[in-house]
C-alpha cells in the first residue's frame, strides 16, 4: 500500500512546474530560507527542503505503523507497541489530509480572485 505512494513521489520533484520562478526571490545566496519578515532562517533550509523532509518522515511513520500491524499478526510484536505505532500513523495521515485540504482551499480561493 505504501509502496504505491512512493511510486507517485518519483513522478515529479517538489519544484516541478516552478522552473520559471526565480529562486532568488525565496532563497538568499547562502541557500538559507527567508521567512515572511525577510529574516534569514537559522537552519538554512528552504521551504522545499523542509516540505520534502516532512513528507519523507510522514511516509516513514505510516510504514512503521503498517509493519507493526503485520508483525502483530505474525505474533512478533506486543499489542501496546502496535497500538502506539498505528495511532502515530493515523495521526500522521490525518495531518497530511488536513494539510492537503488547506492547500486545496487556498488554491480555490486564488482561482476565484478577480484579475
N, CA, C and O atoms as a printed pandas DataFrame, in Angstrom:
     atom_number atom_name residue_name chain_id  residue_number  x_coord  y_coord  z_coord
0              1         N          UNK        A               1    0.825   -1.185    0.000
1              2        CA          UNK        A               1    0.000    0.000    0.000
2              3         C          UNK        A               1    0.873    1.255    0.000
3              4         O          UNK        A               1    0.652    2.157   -0.807
4              5         N          UNK        A               2    1.850    1.323    0.883
5              6        CA          UNK        A               2    2.719    2.478    0.976
6              7         C          UNK        A               2    3.631    2.565   -0.241
7              8         O          UNK        A               2    4.004    3.659   -0.665
8              9         N          UNK        A               3    3.989    1.412   -0.804
9             10        CA          UNK        A               3    4.861    1.423   -1.973
10            11         C          UNK        A               3    4.200    2.136   -3.145
11            12         O          UNK        A               3    4.888    2.735   -3.972
12            13         N          UNK        A               4    2.876    2.079   -3.226
13            14        CA          UNK        A               4    2.171    2.794   -4.282
14            15         C          UNK        A               4    2.333    4.298   -4.114
15            16         O          UNK        A               4    2.450    5.026   -5.100
16            17         N          UNK        A               5    2.341    4.767   -2.864
17            18        CA          UNK        A               5    2.556    6.190   -2.612
18            19         C          UNK        A               5    3.974    6.594   -2.985
19            20         O          UNK        A               5    4.186    7.671   -3.541
20            21         N          UNK        A               6    4.948    5.738   -2.683
21            22        CA          UNK        A               6    6.334    6.051   -3.018
22            23         C          UNK        A               6    6.535    6.119   -4.526
23            24         O          UNK        A               6    7.345    6.908   -5.011
24            25         N          UNK        A               7    5.802    5.296   -5.266
25            26        CA          UNK        A               7    5.931    5.304   -6.716
26            27         C          UNK        A               7    5.473    6.638   -7.295
27            28         O          UNK        A               7    6.035    7.108   -8.284
28            29         N          UNK        A               8    4.465    7.249   -6.693
29            30        CA          UNK        A               8    3.998    8.533   -7.197
30            31         C          UNK        A               8    4.956    9.651   -6.860
31            32         O          UNK        A               8    5.001   10.653   -7.573
32            33         N          UNK        A               9    5.734    9.508   -5.778
33            34        CA          UNK        A               9    6.665   10.575   -5.422
34            35         C          UNK        A               9    7.800   10.690   -6.420
35            36         O          UNK        A               9    8.434   11.741   -6.512
36            37         N          UNK        A              10    8.071    9.634   -7.167
37            38        CA          UNK        A              10    9.142    9.704   -8.153
38            39         C          UNK        A              10    8.682   10.339   -9.465
39            40         O          UNK        A              10    9.501   10.601  -10.346
40            41         N          UNK        A              11    7.367   10.590   -9.600
41            42        CA          UNK        A              11    6.861   11.166  -10.837
42            43         C          UNK        A              11    7.289   12.608  -11.027
43            44         O          UNK        A              11    7.514   13.056  -12.152
44            45         N          UNK        A              12    7.400   13.327   -9.932
45            46        CA          UNK        A              12    7.805   14.721  -10.057
46            47         C          UNK        A              12    8.508   15.150   -8.788
47            48         O          UNK        A              12    8.273   14.616   -7.704
48            49         N          UNK        A              13    9.361   16.112   -8.952
49            50        CA          UNK        A              13   10.045   16.661   -7.791
50            51         C          UNK        A              13    9.169   17.749   -7.194
51            52         O          UNK        A              13    8.228   18.200   -7.848
52            53         N          UNK        A              14    9.452   18.187   -5.961
53            54        CA          UNK        A              14    8.649   19.236   -5.352
54            55         C          UNK        A              14    8.689   20.550   -6.118
55            56         O          UNK        A              14    7.815   21.395   -5.925
56            57         N          UNK        A              15    9.671   20.742   -6.976
57            58        CA          UNK        A              15    9.784   22.008   -7.696
58            59         C          UNK        A              15    9.350   21.911   -9.151
59            60         O          UNK        A              15    9.539   22.865   -9.905
60            61         N          UNK        A              16    8.769   20.776   -9.572
61            62        CA          UNK        A              16    8.326   20.644  -10.942
62            63         C          UNK        A              16    7.262   21.703  -11.219
63            64         O          UNK        A              16    6.358   21.908  -10.409
64            65         N          UNK        A              17    7.369   22.357  -12.337
65            66        CA          UNK        A              17    6.433   23.397  -12.685
66            67         C          UNK        A              17    6.835   24.759  -12.155
67            68         O          UNK        A              17    6.186   25.757  -12.471
68            69         N          UNK        A              18    7.876   24.823  -11.366
69            70        CA          UNK        A              18    8.311   26.090  -10.800
70            71         C          UNK        A              18    9.643   26.519  -11.405
71            72         O          UNK        A              18   10.320   27.393  -10.864
72            73         N          UNK        A              19   10.015   25.913  -12.512
73            74        CA          UNK        A              19   11.302   26.212  -13.124
74            75         C          UNK        A              19   11.402   27.661  -13.579
75            76         O          UNK        A              19   12.500   28.213  -13.646
76            77         N          UNK        A              20   10.259   28.290  -13.895
77            78        CA          UNK        A              20   10.291   29.664  -14.377
78            79         C          UNK        A              20   10.309   30.681  -13.250
79            80         O          UNK        A              20   10.504   31.870  -13.502
80            81         N          UNK        A              21   10.114   30.247  -12.027
81            82        CA          UNK        A              21   10.101   31.155  -10.890
82            83         C          UNK        A              21   11.532   31.396  -10.444
83            84         O          UNK        A              21   12.307   30.451  -10.294
84            85         N          UNK        A              22   11.878   32.624  -10.236
85            86        CA          UNK        A              22   13.226   32.956   -9.801
86            87         C          UNK        A              22   13.399   32.523   -8.351
87            88         O          UNK        A              22   12.716   33.019   -7.454
88            89         N          UNK        A              23   14.319   31.596   -8.136
89            90        CA          UNK        A              23   14.553   31.065   -6.800
90            91         C          UNK        A              23   15.118   32.127   -5.872
91            92         O          UNK        A              23   14.986   32.019   -4.653
92            93         N          UNK        A              24   15.749   33.153   -6.436
93            94        CA          UNK        A              24   16.359   34.188   -5.596
94            95         C          UNK        A              24   15.314   34.994   -4.839
95            96         O          UNK        A              24   15.649   35.654   -3.856
96            97         N          UNK        A              25   14.070   34.959   -5.268
97            98        CA          UNK        A              25   13.023   35.651   -4.519
98            99         C          UNK        A              25   12.772   34.983   -3.182
99           100         O          UNK        A              25   12.350   35.649   -2.237
100          101         N          UNK        A              26   13.018   33.688   -3.076
101          102        CA          UNK        A              26   12.677   32.934   -1.895
102          103         C          UNK        A              26   13.891   32.522   -1.065
103          104         O          UNK        A              26   13.772   32.305    0.141
104          105         N          UNK        A              27   15.043   32.414   -1.696
105          106        CA          UNK        A              27   16.225   31.919   -1.011
106          107         C          UNK        A              27   17.381   32.878   -1.291
107          108         O          UNK        A              27   17.590   33.286   -2.433
108          109         N          UNK        A              28   18.134   33.238   -0.241
109          110        CA          UNK        A              28   19.262   34.141   -0.478
110          111         C          UNK        A              28   20.452   33.368   -1.045
111          112         O          UNK        A              28   20.367   32.155   -1.239
112          113         N          UNK        A              29   21.538   34.050   -1.306
113          114        CA          UNK        A              29   22.670   33.407   -1.968
114          115         C          UNK        A              29   23.351   32.362   -1.100
115          116         O          UNK        A              29   24.072   31.510   -1.619
116          117         N          UNK        A              30   23.138   32.408    0.211
117          118        CA          UNK        A              30   23.722   31.409    1.104
118          119         C          UNK        A              30   22.846   30.172    1.212
119          120         O          UNK        A              30   23.145   29.282    2.008
120          121         N          UNK        A              31   21.790   30.092    0.445
121          122        CA          UNK        A              31   20.848   28.976    0.433
122          123         C          UNK        A              31   20.115   28.847    1.755
123          124         O          UNK        A              31   19.667   27.755    2.103
124          125         N          UNK        A              32   19.984   29.930    2.494
125          126        CA          UNK        A              32   19.241   29.917    3.746
126          127         C          UNK        A              32   17.828   30.389    3.457
127          128         O          UNK        A              32   17.624   31.296    2.650
128          129         N          UNK        A              33   16.862   29.784    4.106
129          130        CA          UNK        A              33   15.467   30.137    3.871
130          131         C          UNK        A              33   15.170   31.520    4.433
131          132         O          UNK        A              33   15.715   31.925    5.459
132          133         N          UNK        A              34   14.305   32.223    3.746
133          134        CA          UNK        A              34   13.903   33.555    4.194
134          135         C          UNK        A              34   12.464   33.450    4.658
135          136         O          UNK        A              34   11.603   32.960    3.926
136          137         N          UNK        A              35   12.194   33.920    5.900
137          138        CA          UNK        A              35   10.837   33.840    6.402
138          139         C          UNK        A              35   10.035   35.054    5.957
139          140         O          UNK        A              35   10.535   35.887    5.202
140          141         N          UNK        A              36    8.791   35.158    6.421
141          142        CA          UNK        A              36    7.875   36.191    5.961
142          143         C          UNK        A              36    8.401   37.589    6.264
143          144         O          UNK        A              36    8.200   38.501    5.461
144          145         N          UNK        A              37    9.057   37.781    7.381
145          146        CA          UNK        A              37    9.554   39.110    7.740
146          147         C          UNK        A              37   10.819   39.466    6.997
147          148         O          UNK        A              37   11.294   40.595    7.125
148          149         N          UNK        A              38   11.384   38.563    6.232
149          150        CA          UNK        A              38   12.595   38.819    5.477
150          151         C          UNK        A              38   13.852   38.402    6.212
151          152         O          UNK        A              38   14.952   38.539    5.676
152          153         N          UNK        A              39   13.714   37.895    7.435
153          154        CA          UNK        A              39   14.870   37.427    8.180
154          155         C          UNK        A              39   15.305   36.071    7.649
155          156         O          UNK        A              39   14.493   35.304    7.132
156          157         N          UNK        A              40   16.583   35.785    7.780
157          158        CA          UNK        A              40   17.117   34.516    7.314
158          159         C          UNK        A              40   16.880   33.457    8.385
159          160         O          UNK        A              40   17.155   33.683    9.563
160          161         N          UNK        A              41   16.369   32.301    7.970
161          162        CA          UNK        A              41   16.153   31.185    8.885
162          163         C          UNK        A              41   17.496   30.588    9.268
163          164         O          UNK        A              41   18.341   30.351    8.405
164          165         N          UNK        A              42   17.701   30.341   10.567
165          166        CA          UNK        A              42   18.985   29.851   11.049
166          167         C          UNK        A              42   19.318   28.445   10.550
167          168         O          UNK        A              42   20.493   28.084   10.476
168          169         N          UNK        A              43   18.319   27.658   10.211
169          170        CA          UNK        A              43   18.571   26.285    9.786
170          171         C          UNK        A              43   19.166   26.216    8.387
171          172         O          UNK        A              43   19.826   25.235    8.045
172          173         N          UNK        A              44   18.942   27.241    7.578
173          174        CA          UNK        A              44   19.462   27.230    6.221
174          175         C          UNK        A              44   18.669   26.356    5.275
175          176         O          UNK        A              44   19.151   26.039    4.188
176          177         N          UNK        A              45   17.454   25.953    5.659
177          178        CA          UNK        A              45   16.627   25.105    4.819
178          179         C          UNK        A              45   15.639   25.957    4.026
179          180         O          UNK        A              45   15.094   26.932    4.544
180          181         N          UNK        A              46   15.417   25.591    2.796
181          182        CA          UNK        A              46   14.369   26.232    2.024
182          183         C          UNK        A              46   13.049   25.527    2.343
183          184         O          UNK        A              46   13.036   24.452    2.942
184          185         N          UNK        A              47   11.954   26.140    1.939
185          186        CA          UNK        A              47   10.647   25.543    2.187
186          187         C          UNK        A              47   10.530   24.198    1.481
187          188         O          UNK        A              47    9.949   23.257    2.023
188          189         N          UNK        A              48   11.076   24.106    0.285
189          190        CA          UNK        A              48   11.023   22.860   -0.477
190          191         C          UNK        A              48   11.746   21.740    0.258
191          192         O          UNK        A              48   11.245   20.619    0.344
192          193         N          UNK        A              49   12.930   22.049    0.789
193          194        CA          UNK        A              49   13.691   21.042    1.533
194          195         C          UNK        A              49   12.930   20.610    2.787
195          196         O          UNK        A              49   12.857   19.422    3.103
196          197         N          UNK        A              50   12.373   21.576    3.484
197          198        CA          UNK        A              50   11.636   21.270    4.709
198          199         C          UNK        A              50   10.406   20.427    4.401
199          200         O          UNK        A              50   10.132   19.452    5.100
200          201         N          UNK        A              51    9.660   20.796    3.357
201          202        CA          UNK        A              51    8.459   20.056    2.994
202          203         C          UNK        A              51    8.804   18.638    2.541
203          204         O          UNK        A              51    8.071   17.696    2.840
204          205         N          UNK        A              52    9.915   18.486    1.822
205          206        CA          UNK        A              52   10.343   17.151    1.397
206          207         C          UNK        A              52   10.704   16.288    2.603
207          208         O          UNK        A              52   10.391   15.098    2.632
208          209         N          UNK        A              53   11.362   16.887    3.600
209          210        CA          UNK        A              53   11.726   16.151    4.817
210          211         C          UNK        A              53   10.479   15.731    5.590
211          212         O          UNK        A              53   10.390   14.598    6.064
212          213         N          UNK        A              54    9.520   16.642    5.715
213          214        CA          UNK        A              54    8.284   16.328    6.430
214          215         C          UNK        A              54    7.523   15.219    5.707
215          216         O          UNK        A              54    6.975   14.322    6.348
216          217         N          UNK        A              55    7.486   15.275    4.393
217          218        CA          UNK        A              55    6.803   14.235    3.615
218          219         C          UNK        A              55    7.467   12.877    3.802
219          220         O          UNK        A              55    6.787   11.864    3.970
220          221         N          UNK        A              56    8.785   12.860    3.771
221          222        CA          UNK        A              56    9.519   11.612    3.965
222          223         C          UNK        A              56    9.285   11.055    5.362
223          224         O          UNK        A              56    9.100    9.849    5.528
224          225         N          UNK        A              57    9.292   11.926    6.367
225          226        CA          UNK        A              57    9.029   11.488    7.738
226          227         C          UNK        A              57    7.619   10.915    7.878
227          228         O          UNK        A              57    7.416    9.925    8.581
228          229         N          UNK        A              58    6.649   11.535    7.210
229          230        CA          UNK        A              58    5.271   11.049    7.264
230          231         C          UNK        A              58    5.155    9.668    6.639
231          232         O          UNK        A              58    4.478    8.790    7.175
232          233         N          UNK        A              59    5.813    9.480    5.512
233          234        CA          UNK        A              59    5.780    8.177    4.851
234          235         C          UNK        A              59    6.418    7.116    5.744
235          236         O          UNK        A              59    5.909    6.000    5.848
236          237         N          UNK        A              60    7.537    7.468    6.390
237          238        CA          UNK        A              60    8.208    6.524    7.289
238          239         C          UNK        A              60    7.313    6.156    8.471
239          240         O          UNK        A              60    7.271    4.992    8.869
240          241         N          UNK        A              61    6.598    7.125    9.034
241          242        CA          UNK        A              61    5.710    6.854   10.164
242          243         C          UNK        A              61    4.584    5.917    9.747
243          244         O          UNK        A              61    4.234    4.998   10.488
244          245         N          UNK        A              62    4.026    6.141    8.584
245          246        CA          UNK        A              62    2.952    5.269    8.095
246          247         C          UNK        A              62    3.488    3.867    7.814
247          248         O          UNK        A              62    2.816    2.876    8.100
248          249         N          UNK        A              63    4.685    3.781    7.260
249          250        CA          UNK        A              63    5.296    2.468    7.012
250          251         C          UNK        A              63    5.545    1.726    8.323
251          252         O          UNK        A              63    5.352    0.512    8.392
252          253         N          UNK        A              64    5.974    2.446    9.364
253          254        CA          UNK        A              64    6.209    1.818   10.665
254          255         C          UNK        A              64    4.912    1.259   11.236
255          256         O          UNK        A              64    4.901    0.164   11.799
256          257         N          UNK        A              65    3.822    2.002   11.096
257          258        CA          UNK        A              65    2.528    1.509   11.554
258          259         C          UNK        A              65    2.085    0.270   10.793
259          260         O          UNK        A              65    1.545   -0.673   11.371
260          261         N          UNK        A              66    2.320    0.288    9.497
261          262        CA          UNK        A              66    1.958   -0.857    8.669
262          263         C          UNK        A              66    2.789   -2.083    9.030
263          264         O          UNK        A              66    2.254   -3.183    9.163
264          265         N          UNK        A              67    4.099   -1.891    9.190
265          266        CA          UNK        A              67    4.953   -3.034    9.524
266          267         C          UNK        A              67    4.675   -3.545   10.941
267          268         O          UNK        A              67    4.802   -4.741   11.207
268          269         N          UNK        A              68    4.296   -2.637   11.853
269          270        CA          UNK        A              68    3.944   -3.068   13.215
270          271         C          UNK        A              68    2.681   -3.911   13.205
271          272         O          UNK        A              68    2.594   -4.903   13.930
272          273         N          UNK        A              69    1.709   -3.537   12.402
273          274        CA          UNK        A              69    0.486   -4.335   12.341
274          275         C          UNK        A              69    0.740   -5.701   11.715
275          276         O          UNK        A              69    0.145   -6.693   12.134
276          277         N          UNK        A              70    1.608   -5.763   10.727
277          278        CA          UNK        A              70    1.963   -7.054   10.119
278          279         C          UNK        A              70    2.719   -7.920   11.128
279          280         O          UNK        A              70    2.478   -9.124   11.227
280          281         N          UNK        A              71    3.643   -7.291   11.882
281          282        CA          UNK        A              71    4.387   -8.032   12.899
282          283         C          UNK        A              71    3.461   -8.536   13.995
283          284         O          UNK        A              71    3.689   -9.607   14.559
284          285         N          UNK        A              72    2.427   -7.778   14.296
285          286        CA          UNK        A              72    1.456   -8.213   15.311
286          287         C          UNK        A              72    0.681   -9.438   14.844
287          288         O          UNK        A              72    0.437  -10.367   15.614
288          289         N          UNK        A              73    0.306   -9.425   13.587
289          290        CA          UNK        A              73   -0.426  -10.568   13.038
290          291         C          UNK        A              73    0.441  -11.824   13.090
291          292         O          UNK        A              73   -0.056  -12.928   13.311
292          293         N          UNK        A              74    1.740  -11.638   12.883
293          294        CA          UNK        A              74    2.672  -12.759   12.928
294          295         C          UNK        A              74    3.062  -13.120   14.355
295          296         O          UNK        A              74    3.775  -14.100   14.569
296          297         N          UNK        A              75    2.607  -12.343   15.332
297          298        CA          UNK        A              75    2.908  -12.609   16.738
298          299         C          UNK        A              75    4.299  -12.188   17.168
299          300         O          UNK        A              75    4.822  -12.708   18.154
300          301         N          UNK        A              76    4.905  -11.260   16.454
301          302        CA          UNK        A              76    6.269  -10.846   16.744
302          303         C          UNK        A              76    6.351   -9.541   17.538
303          304         O          UNK        A              76    7.443   -9.145   17.945
304          305         N          UNK        A              77    5.226   -8.866   17.765
305          306        CA          UNK        A              77    5.262   -7.571   18.431
306          307         C          UNK        A              77    4.117   -7.485   19.437
307          308         O          UNK        A              77    3.050   -8.067   19.239
308          309         N          UNK        A              78    4.361   -6.744   20.524
309          310        CA          UNK        A              78    3.354   -6.621   21.571
310          311         C          UNK        A              78    2.201   -5.741   21.108
311          312         O          UNK        A              78    2.344   -4.916   20.206
312          313         N          UNK        A              79    1.057   -5.941   21.750
313          314        CA          UNK        A              79   -0.145   -5.200   21.390
314          315         C          UNK        A              79    0.043   -3.711   21.654
315          316         O          UNK        A              79   -0.388   -2.881   20.854
316          317         N          UNK        A              80    0.681   -3.368   22.767
317          318        CA          UNK        A              80    0.869   -1.961   23.107
318          319         C          UNK        A              80    1.708   -1.225   22.061
319          320         O          UNK        A              80    1.356   -0.117   21.658
320          321         N          UNK        A              81    2.795   -1.818   21.625
321          322        CA          UNK        A              81    3.640   -1.158   20.624
322          323         C          UNK        A              81    2.932   -1.044   19.278
323          324         O          UNK        A              81    3.136   -0.082   18.538
324          325         N          UNK        A              82    2.096   -2.041   18.968
325          326        CA          UNK        A              82    1.332   -1.996   17.722
326          327         C          UNK        A              82    0.321   -0.858   17.775
327          328         O          UNK        A              82    0.182   -0.101   16.815
328          329         N          UNK        A              83   -0.384   -0.737   18.899
329          330        CA          UNK        A              83   -1.382    0.327   19.043
330          331         C          UNK        A              83   -0.708    1.693   18.945
331          332         O          UNK        A              83   -1.232    2.597   18.293
332          333         N          UNK        A              84    0.440    1.849   19.583
333          334        CA          UNK        A              84    1.164    3.126   19.517
334          335         C          UNK        A              84    1.586    3.450   18.089
335          336         O          UNK        A              84    1.426    4.584   17.637
336          337         N          UNK        A              85    2.121    2.469   17.382
337          338        CA          UNK        A              85    2.573    2.693   16.008
338          339         C          UNK        A              85    1.405    3.016   15.080
339          340         O          UNK        A              85    1.504    3.900   14.229
340          341         N          UNK        A              86    0.306    2.298   15.250
341          342        CA          UNK        A              86   -0.861    2.536   14.399
342          343         C          UNK        A              86   -1.483    3.895   14.704
343          344         O          UNK        A              86   -1.923    4.592   13.789
344          345         N          UNK        A              87   -1.525    4.278   15.978
345          346        CA          UNK        A              87   -2.071    5.589   16.347
346          347         C          UNK        A              87   -1.190    6.716   15.794
347          348         O          UNK        A              87   -1.712    7.731   15.334
348          349         N          UNK        A              88    0.124    6.551   15.831
349          350        CA          UNK        A              88    1.029    7.540   15.241
350          351         C          UNK        A              88    0.809    7.648   13.739
351          352         O          UNK        A              88    0.802    8.747   13.184
352          353         N          UNK        A              89    0.631    6.512   13.087
353          354        CA          UNK        A              89    0.385    6.504   11.649
354          355         C          UNK        A              89   -0.946    7.179   11.323
355          356         O          UNK        A              89   -1.054    7.919   10.346
356          357         N          UNK        A              90   -1.951    6.917   12.145
357          358        CA          UNK        A              90   -3.261    7.532   11.925
358          359         C          UNK        A              90   -3.190    9.051   12.103
359          360         O          UNK        A              90   -3.768    9.801   11.316
360          361         N          UNK        A              91   -2.486    9.493   13.132
361          362        CA          UNK        A              91   -2.325   10.927   13.369
362          363         C          UNK        A              91   -1.578   11.585   12.209
363          364         O          UNK        A              91   -1.928   12.685   11.779
364          365         N          UNK        A              92   -0.560   10.911   11.714
365          366        CA          UNK        A              92    0.196   11.431   10.576
366          367         C          UNK        A              92   -0.681   11.536    9.336
367          368         O          UNK        A              92   -0.630   12.535    8.617
368          369         N          UNK        A              93   -1.477   10.517    9.087
369          370        CA          UNK        A              93   -2.365   10.532    7.930
370          371         C          UNK        A              93   -3.411   11.634    8.054
371          372         O          UNK        A              93   -3.704   12.321    7.075
372          373         N          UNK        A              94   -3.977   11.811    9.249
373          374        CA          UNK        A              94   -4.957   12.879    9.453
374          375         C          UNK        A              94   -4.325   14.250    9.249
375          376         O          UNK        A              94   -4.958   15.149    8.696
376          377         N          UNK        A              95   -3.098   14.412    9.684
377          378        CA          UNK        A              95   -2.386   15.686    9.484
378          379         C          UNK        A              95   -2.146   15.941    8.001
379          380         O          UNK        A              95   -2.330   17.059    7.519
380          381         N          UNK        A              96   -1.737   14.909    7.285
381          382        CA          UNK        A              96   -1.497   15.051    5.844
382          383         C          UNK        A              96   -2.779   15.414    5.106
383          384         O          UNK        A              96   -2.759   16.230    4.184
384          385         N          UNK        A              97   -3.884   14.814    5.507
385          386        CA          UNK        A              97   -5.172   15.117    4.880
386          387         C          UNK        A              97   -5.589   16.557    5.186
387          388         O          UNK        A              97   -6.108   17.250    4.312
388          389         N          UNK        A              98   -5.363   17.008    6.422
389          390        CA          UNK        A              98   -5.692   18.382    6.790
390          391         C          UNK        A              98   -4.859   19.380    5.989
391          392         O          UNK        A              98   -5.377   20.402    5.540
392          393         N          UNK        A              99   -3.576   19.089    5.810
393          394        CA          UNK        A              99   -2.710   19.974    5.022
394          395         C          UNK        A              99   -3.173   20.006    3.573
395          396         O          UNK        A              99   -3.234   21.069    2.955
396          397         N          UNK        A             100   -3.498   18.837    3.036
397          398        CA          UNK        A             100   -3.995   18.775    1.655
398          399         C          UNK        A             100   -5.267   19.596    1.498
399          400         O          UNK        A             100   -5.423   20.316    0.512
400          401         N          UNK        A             101   -6.186   19.494    2.473
401          402        CA          UNK        A             101   -7.435   20.244    2.406
402          403         C          UNK        A             101   -7.180   21.752    2.433
403          404         O          UNK        A             101   -7.843   22.509    1.723
404          405         N          UNK        A             102   -6.214   22.189    3.258
405          406        CA          UNK        A             102   -5.874   23.615    3.316
406          407         C          UNK        A             102   -5.283   24.084    1.984
407          408         O          UNK        A             102   -5.579   25.189    1.528
408          409         N          UNK        A             103   -4.456   23.255    1.367
409          410        CA          UNK        A             103   -3.859   23.618    0.082
410          411         C          UNK        A             103   -4.931   23.723   -0.993
411          412         O          UNK        A             103   -4.904   24.647   -1.806
412          413         N          UNK        A             104   -5.869   22.791   -1.004
413          414        CA          UNK        A             104   -6.948   22.824   -1.988
414          415         C          UNK        A             104   -7.824   24.053   -1.774
415          416         O          UNK        A             104   -8.213   24.713   -2.737
416          417         N          UNK        A             105   -8.136   24.361   -0.519
417          418        CA          UNK        A             105   -8.942   25.540   -0.215
418          419         C          UNK        A             105   -8.234   26.819   -0.655
419          420         O          UNK        A             105   -8.858   27.714   -1.225
420          421         N          UNK        A             106   -6.940   26.902   -0.393
421          422        CA          UNK        A             106   -6.172   28.083   -0.804
422          423         C          UNK        A             106   -6.146   28.205   -2.320
423          424         O          UNK        A             106   -6.271   29.307   -2.853
424          425         N          UNK        A             107   -5.985   27.096   -3.015
425          426        CA          UNK        A             107   -5.982   27.118   -4.478
426          427         C          UNK        A             107   -7.329   27.593   -5.010
427          428         O          UNK        A             107   -7.387   28.390   -5.946
428          429         N          UNK        A             108   -8.409   27.100   -4.411
429          430        CA          UNK        A             108   -9.744   27.508   -4.852
430          431         C          UNK        A             108   -9.971   28.999   -4.625
431          432         O          UNK        A             108  -10.585   29.668   -5.456
432          433         N          UNK        A             109   -9.479   29.521   -3.502
433          434        CA          UNK        A             109   -9.598   30.954   -3.236
434          435         C          UNK        A             109   -8.845   31.772   -4.273
435          436         O          UNK        A             109   -9.362   32.761   -4.793
436          437         N          UNK        A             110   -7.625   31.352   -4.568
437          438        CA          UNK        A             110   -6.822   32.077   -5.554
438          439         C          UNK        A             110   -7.472   32.007   -6.930
439          440         O          UNK        A             110   -7.460   32.990   -7.671
440          441         N          UNK        A             111   -8.035   30.865   -7.276
441          442        CA          UNK        A             111   -8.647   30.730   -8.600
442          443         C          UNK        A             111   -9.912   31.561   -8.738
443          444         O          UNK        A             111  -10.311   31.882   -9.857
444          445         N          UNK        A             112  -10.557   31.918   -7.629
445          446        CA          UNK        A             112  -11.767   32.747   -7.672
446          447         C          UNK        A             112  -11.466   34.243   -7.656
447          448         O          UNK        A             112  -12.376   35.053   -7.834
448          449         N          UNK        A             113  -10.217   34.621   -7.449
449          450        CA          UNK        A             113   -9.866   36.040   -7.392
450          451         C          UNK        A             113  -10.037   36.692   -8.761
451          452         O          UNK        A             113   -9.731   36.102   -9.798
452          453         N          UNK        A             114  -10.535   37.923   -8.730
453          454        CA          UNK        A             114  -10.675   38.685   -9.967
454          455         C          UNK        A             114   -9.315   39.258  -10.352
455          456         O          UNK        A             114   -8.551   39.732   -9.512
456          457         N          UNK        A             115   -9.051   39.199  -11.622
457          458        CA          UNK        A             115   -7.757   39.704  -12.100
458          459         C          UNK        A             115   -7.920   41.111  -12.616
459          460         O          UNK        A             115   -6.949   41.720  -13.065
